């Protein structure tokens, strides 16, 4: 049986405690041996958002995860030219490593899954873990699967699990909800407000050092 590895992609603009705590709870619940954080170079769903250069976001993730031996960093999407598509990233890891892959994403991202490139094919490549907020009472019978996916999944029997026709699973994982957003952090910085306790201190220091997000809608 191969190594159990989670792939956690995102803009991470900037990375914060919500990302980190969610990843840690998923790692523990699914007994993952490693979670790879994968900052996007050009995220296709955030074209209207002002995004810090990839090199800054990559370094912020490196700083944020440095104290966790189960968290690692990949620059695969930074090195790959053009728009960052999750299916290309999953295929890369599937083709190059004999791992059991789990793609990790939030419920907000999953709600947009039908807009992702080759989204129907995604579920044939690996298992998916959708992080959901507590109290929403999602389970494998009530979770709102997009209409175009319903014929390809059946309830898995276990609470919070759907099984795809390919044999791969879609898991729902309730995580501790930390009401933190990268957008709010950027706005606080732009307006000179504190971001202490919203993100790791080393990331906060790096943002100040590089002058990131100093003016609303602008970047270094």
C-alpha positions in Angstrom: 0.0 0.0 0.0 1.4 3.4 -1.0 2.1 6.4 1.1 -1.0 8.4 2.0 -0.4 12.0 0.8 -2.7 15.0 0.8 -2.5 17.7 -1.9 -3.5 21.1 -0.7 -3.6 23.7 -3.4 -4.5 27.4 -3.1 -3.6 31.0 -3.7 -2.4 31.4 -0.1 -2.6 35.2 -0.5 -1.5 35.1 2.3 -1.6 31.7 4.1 -3.2 31.9 7.6 -4.2 29.9 10.6 -7.4 28.7 9.0 -5.5 27.0 6.2 -3.0 25.4 8.7 -5.6 24.2 11.2 -7.8 22.7 8.5 -4.8 20.9 7.0 -3.8 19.6 10.4 -7.2 18.2 11.3 -7.5 16.5 7.9 -4.0 15.0 8.3 -4.9 13.5 11.6 -8.4 12.3 10.7 -7.2 10.5 7.6 -3.9 9.4 8.9 -2.0 11.1 6.1 1.7 10.8 6.2 2.3 14.1 4.4 0.4 17.1 3.2 1.9 19.0 0.3 1.0 22.7 0.1 0.9 23.8 -3.5 0.6 27.6 -4.2 -0.9 28.5 -7.5 1.0 30.6 -10.0 -2.0 32.0 -11.9 -5.3 30.8 -10.3 -8.1 30.6 -12.9 -10.9 31.5 -10.5 -9.3 34.7 -9.0 -8.5 36.7 -12.1 -10.1 39.9 -10.6 -8.2 39.6 -7.4 -4.9 41.4 -6.9 -2.4 38.6 -6.0 1.1 38.9 -4.6 3.8 37.6 -6.8 4.2 33.8 -6.6 7.7 34.0 -5.1 6.3 35.9 -2.1 3.4 33.5 -1.6 5.7 30.5 -1.9 8.0 31.9 0.8 5.1 32.7 3.1 3.9 29.1 2.9 7.4 27.8 3.5 7.6 30.0 6.6 4.2 29.0 7.8 4.7 25.2 7.6 8.4 25.1 8.8 7.5 23.8 12.2 5.4 20.9 11.1 7.2 17.8 10.0 4.1 16.5 8.1 3.8 19.6 6.0 5.9 20.1 2.8 5.9 22.6 0.0 5.8 22.1 -3.8 6.5 24.8 -6.4 5.1 22.6 -9.2 2.5 25.2 -10.2 4.9 28.1 -9.9 7.3 26.4 -12.2 4.7 25.3 -14.7 3.9 28.1 -17.2 0.5 29.5 -17.7 -2.7 29.1 -15.7 -2.6 26.7 -12.7 -5.1 23.9 -13.2 -5.6 21.3 -10.5 -6.0 18.4 -12.9 -2.5 19.0 -14.3 -1.1 19.0 -10.7 -2.9 15.8 -9.8 -1.8 14.1 -13.0 1.8 15.1 -12.3 1.9 13.5 -8.8 -0.1 10.5 -10.0 2.3 9.8 -12.8 5.5 10.4 -10.9 4.8 8.9 -7.4 3.2 5.7 -6.2 1.2 7.4 -3.6 -2.4 7.2 -2.5 -3.5 10.8 -3.2 -6.1 12.9 -1.4 -7.0 16.2 -2.9 -8.0 18.7 -0.2 -10.2 21.7 -0.7 -12.8 23.8 1.1 -16.5 23.6 0.6 -16.6 27.1 -1.1 -14.1 25.8 -3.7 -16.1 22.6 -4.2 -19.3 24.6 -4.9 -17.5 25.9 -8.0 -16.1 22.5 -9.0 -18.2 22.5 -12.3 -16.2 25.4 -13.5 -12.9 23.6 -13.0 -11.0 22.2 -16.0 -12.0 18.6 -16.8 -13.8 18.5 -13.5 -15.5 15.2 -14.3 -12.1 13.5 -14.8 -10.7 14.8 -11.5 -12.6 12.2 -9.4 -11.2 9.4 -11.5 -7.7 10.2 -10.5 -7.7 10.4 -6.7 -9.8 10.7 -3.5 -11.1 14.1 -2.5 -11.6 15.6 0.9 -13.9 18.6 1.3 -13.5 20.6 4.5 -16.9 21.7 5.8 -17.9 24.0 8.6 -19.3 22.5 11.8 -23.0 22.5 12.3 -24.0 22.3 8.7 -25.1 18.6 9.2 -23.6 17.5 5.9 -23.5 13.8 5.4 -23.4 11.4 2.5 -27.1 11.7 2.0 -27.6 15.5 2.3 -24.4 17.0 0.9 -25.4 19.0 -2.2 -23.5 17.4 -5.0 -23.6 19.4 -8.3 -26.3 18.1 -10.6 -23.8 17.0 -13.2 -22.0 14.8 -10.7 -25.0 13.0 -9.0 -25.2 10.1 -11.5 -21.5 9.4 -10.9 -21.6 9.1 -7.1 -23.4 6.9 -4.6 -23.6 7.3 -0.8 -20.7 5.4 0.8 -22.4 4.2 3.8 -20.0 5.9 6.2 -21.1 9.3 7.4 -19.7 12.0 5.1 -18.5 9.7 2.2 -19.5 9.4 -1.4 -18.1 6.8 -3.7 -17.4 7.6 -7.3 -18.0 5.2 -10.2 -14.2 5.0 -10.6 -13.9 3.6 -7.0 -12.4 6.8 -5.6 -14.1 8.5 -2.7 -15.3 12.0 -1.8 -15.1 12.6 1.9 -16.7 15.4 3.9 -14.6 16.4 6.9 -15.9 18.8 9.5 -13.2 21.1 10.7 -12.8 23.7 13.4 -14.1 26.9 11.8 -11.8 29.8 12.1 -13.4 32.9 10.6 -10.3 34.1 9.0 -9.9 35.1 5.4 -7.0 36.2 3.3 -9.1 39.0 1.9 -9.7 40.4 5.4 -6.0 40.1 6.3 -5.1 42.1 3.2 -7.7 44.7 4.0 -6.4 45.0 7.5 -2.8 45.5 6.3 -3.9 48.0 3.7 -5.6 50.1 6.4 -2.9 49.8 9.0 -4.9 47.4 11.2 -3.4 44.6 13.2 -3.3 41.0 11.8 -1.8 39.5 14.9 -3.2 36.0 15.7 -4.6 35.7 12.2 -1.5 34.2 10.7 1.9 32.9 11.9 4.2 35.6 13.3 6.9 34.7 10.9 4.5 35.3 8.0 3.4 38.6 9.5 7.0 39.7 9.8 7.8 38.7 6.2 4.8 40.6 4.9 6.1 43.7 6.7 9.6 43.2 5.6 8.6 42.9 1.9 5.9 45.6 2.1 3.2 43.3 0.9 -0.5 44.5 0.8 0.4 47.9 2.0 -2.1 49.7 -0.2 -5.5 48.2 -0.9 -5.5 46.5 -4.3 -1.8 46.9 -4.8 1.2 44.6 -4.3 5.0 44.9 -4.4 
